[in-house]
Amino acid sequence: MKYQIRSWGYDPESDELDLLINVDKPQAAESIETDAGIYVRRDFASGQVVGALVRGYRRFAKQVQRGEVSALPLALRERGTA
């Protein structure tokens, strides 16, 4: 499945980046911690990814710039394909 970020928000006070993925508005979903401070939100019924939250975004962005993080963790895969 192709993932498309439809909306995002950044809170500088808490240093959190919140993403809506493949949906136009927030919805109830389970949050799965995939790495320290990175949470993927999946629709309860379908298991499809509907969002993500990155706590400590500044640190994460620096890791991406240094090439230490190349892709979102495997937990982004839909249920049953891992």
Secondary structure, 3 states (H helix, E strand, C coil): CCCCEEEEEEECCCCEEEEEECCCCCCCEEEEEEECCEEEEEECCCCCEEEEEEECHHHHHHHHHCCCCCCCCHHHCCCCCC
